Amino acid sequence: MIHSPCTPLCITDPLPPVDTAVFARRASALLSACAGGSLQDRSWRALRALDVEVDHSAYTPSEPGTLVVANHISWLDIPVLLALDSAVFLAKREVARWPFVGGLAKRSGALFIDRHSYRGLPRTVADLARTLRSGRSVVVFPEATTCCGVHSVPFRRAAFQAALDAGAPIQPVRISYWQGEVPSTVPAFVGDDTVLASVRRVLRARELSVRVSSSPVLEPLGDRRRLAALAQRPCLIS
């Protein structure tokens, strides 16, 4: 079992919250973002509804059949990456029940897994390898938990075995959140926090932005331990 070192005590807001009128406008716009349009359109509308600026100047969309691996901070990571890349998500099954984000993940064709079941892991690896061989890119959060953006845990290796089995390239992606020029933990969804509590924090956040950058692709060579370590280095938040 993977345990995050982070709890809601990690979360601090460096700026005063927006007023009630802005909060209400954002909440209404987020609900409207759920209706109609492509998956990418819905994701962009959700980010605009939340007034989240996205800096993806250092991000390159994946080539078909790529394993995209990213650090994991928030439920917000999912619409951010769906806005930028046409990919399937490998996600814990609880995500399917999350408001708004669960619907986006299901529409992407997400592969849902029971993260508590080691017996199901070989099937998950086989399904992931099969999806990669089909030419679909898959986004995986190999930490298998969320961290606040300051701390991290080692990448788990199973997804990298799937990349080796499929001969699929691996693209590391780094996600970081900011408020103005200050790193922000406000979007973090950690510990015994609830999705709704995390959504409310984002609705109240002032000057929130996300920076997404991709690193050079790793070839599926060597062993999964080495690949996991190499892939995590550019994803660490400094």
QUIPETA-V983785 format. One record per pair of residues at least 12 apart in sequence whose ideal C-beta (glycine too) atoms are under 7 Angstrom apart, sorted by the first residue. I is the first residue (numbers start at 1). GAP is how many residues later the second one is. Records with the same first field share a line. If there is no record, write none. Layout:
# QUIPETA-V983785
I = GAP + GAP
This chain:
# QUIPETA-V983785
2 = 142 + 143 + 151 + 154
4 = 141 + 142 + 143 + 149 + 186 + 187
5 = 142 + 146 + 148
6 = 141 + 142 + 145 + 182 + 184 + 185
7 = 183 + 184
8 = 182 + 183 + 185
10 = 138 + 140 + 175 + 178 + 180
11 = 137 + 174 + 175 + 177
12 = 173
13 = 173 + 192
14 = 165 + 168 + 170
15 = 164 + 191 + 192
16 = 190
17 = 187 + 189
18 = 186 + 188
23 = 180 + 181
26 = 23 + 24 + 25 + 177
27 = 176
29 = 20
30 = 16 + 19 + 20 + 70
33 = 12 + 13 + 16
34 = 66 + 69
39 = 43 + 65 + 68 + 69
40 = 42 + 43
42 = 62
43 = 36 + 39 + 40 + 61
44 = 39
46 = 33 + 54
47 = 32 + 33 + 36
50 = 152 + 153
51 = 157
52 = 156 + 157 + 158
53 = 156
54 = 26 + 29 + 156 + 158
55 = 154 + 156
56 = 28 + 156
58 = 155 + 156
59 = 25 + 153 + 154 + 155
60 = 154
61 = 23 + 24
62 = 23 + 25 + 75 + 109
63 = 106
64 = 71 + 73
65 = 67 + 70 + 71 + 72 + 103
66 = 71 + 102 + 103 + 105
67 = 65 + 71 + 73 + 92 + 96 + 101 + 103
68 = 17 + 19 + 69 + 70 + 71 + 103 + 105
69 = 71 + 73 + 86 + 90 + 101 + 103 + 104 + 162
70 = 69 + 71 + 103 + 105 + 165
71 = 72 + 81 + 103 + 104 + 164 + 166
72 = 69 + 71 + 74 + 75
73 = 73 + 74 + 75 + 76 + 102 + 104 + 114 + 115
74 = 72 + 113 + 114 + 115 + 124
75 = 23 + 26 + 114 + 120 + 123
76 = 111 + 126
77 = 98
78 = 23 + 26 + 27
79 = 22 + 25
80 = 95 + 130 + 132
81 = 58
82 = 22 + 26
84 = 128
85 = 52
87 = 50 + 51 + 52
88 = 20 + 21 + 22 + 23 + 43 + 48 + 50
89 = 16 + 19 + 21 + 50
90 = 21 + 23 + 38 + 48 + 50 + 69
91 = 14 + 19 + 21
92 = 21 + 23
93 = 19 + 20 + 21
96 = 16
98 = 97
99 = 96
111 = 16 + 17 + 20
115 = 29
121 = 37
124 = 34
125 = 33 + 36 + 37
128 = 31 + 34
129 = 33 + 36 + 37
132 = 30 + 31 + 34 + 36
133 = 33
140 = 19
142 = 13 + 14 + 17 + 86
143 = 12
144 = 12
146 = 42 + 43 + 44
147 = 43
148 = 37 + 40 + 42
149 = 27 + 28 + 34 + 36 + 39 + 88
150 = 35 + 87
152 = 84
154 = 78
155 = 73 + 76 + 77
157 = 67 + 68 + 71
160 = 64 + 67 + 68
161 = 63
163 = 57
164 = 56 + 60
167 = 53
168 = 52
169 = 48 + 49 + 50 + 51
170 = 47 + 48 + 50 + 57 + 61
171 = 43 + 46
172 = 43 + 59 + 62 + 63
173 = 39 + 41 + 62
174 = 39 + 60 + 61
175 = 35 + 37
176 = 35 + 61
177 = 31 + 33
178 = 31 + 33
179 = 26 + 27 + 28 + 29
180 = 27
184 = 24
186 = 15 + 16 + 19 + 22
187 = 15
215 = 19
218 = 12 + 13
